[in-house]
Amino acid sequence: MKFSCCLGNDYTDTGRAPQQRRIRTYHPFMRAILSIAASLAVLLTLPAAAAIDPAAAIGKAKEEIAAGQHQPALQLLREATPAVATWTNLRQRSAALSAIYFYSAVAEVALGQKDLAENDLRSFLLYSPQTKIDAARFSPEFVALFNDVQHHFAKRRSAPASFEDAYPGFPPGVTSSVWPTDTWGASSEFVILGTEAEKEEWGHLRDDGARHTFIDRFWSRRDPDPATAVNEARVEFLSRIAFADIAFTESPDDRGSLSDRGRVFVLLGPPKRVSVRPMTRREAWYQPRRTIDAGNAMEQWIYFRDQLPRKMPNNELTIRFISEGGSMVRRMERDFLVEHAIKAAPDALRHD
């Protein structure tokens, strides 16, 4: 993975990287999302944050860090973050966010803000879990923290029991990717949540004024509490999308939020239980075209009653994702209950 101007040669990457009217926070980590609702609401009203050049800001922050000016560097990185959130090119966005998380952690360690640095390193490692840094280029304190976070990150992911174990960087530091009005119809929020009628209506809109009105109406139909200034559903879903684009990316050019795991995560939130294991011979036998291979794996997500749409008949739902031959792509095994949950989730969110 290469980060062009953002990271330069500072390290070497050796690997690859609501259900009801009132939205609930299904997982302890999801509660953290609501604390950033106000800042996200402001971000959603910005035109495009075009006045800030993130690449230039990151480059300048690196210079400040080299000069020992860590607070100005951190400020530059934080100011660049909302601008990066408007980028829809996934590769460029991922590279810039990787750099922001990494250098923010460098500056925070120097400022004695270890907890913040640890959080930023977890977010960074979602992009590049196998990264190796050049210890000679960074402070011993930073190197020690980086190695410690990376060690625990790998250990928890090797035998996950919860979503936090499988994906330790949740929730993300950047809460959304804000699409321009004219291309919003291709955004994950609309692709996943929009009805067929809404998608047809969008296709007939010819000016940004009409599109902006449509987007406002789209989310007002999905606002769990119109009396509040912030649409809690929109905050939560954009946060899920931002995380899914990082955690569930299966190829460099595809959005993780539109993968099978990404769509389930966006619609249902983090599962209560996660396990990843080799696929058994019996499981492979039931699939005529499936071969027994050391690279075959099954990732299993379990949701409980309070996470599911109200009309679901069961108190628990298990969703399985299969990868074959060591592939990064994990396809969802479809059955009646899984299909029902995926269809019912966006329907339950609307209150036309």
Buried (B, 14 or more C-beta within 10 A) or exposed (E): BEBEEBBEEBBEBEEEBBBEBEBBBBBEBBEBBBEBBEEBBEBBEEEEBEEBEBBEBBBBBBEBBEEEBBEBBBBBBBBBBBBBBBBBEBBBBBBBBBBBBBBBBBBBBBBEBEEBBBBBBBBBBBBBBEBBBEBEEBEEEBBEBBEEBBEBBEEBBEEBEBBBBBBBBBBBBBBBBBBEBEEBBEBBBBBBBBBEEBEEBBEEBEEEEBBBEBBEEBBEBBBBEEEEEBBBBBBBBBBBBBBBBBBBBBEEEBBBBBBBBBBBBBBBBBBBBBBBEEBEEEBBEEEEEBEEBEEBBBBBBBBEEEBBBEEBEEEBBBBBBBBBEEBEBBBBBEEEBBEBBBEBBBEBBBEE
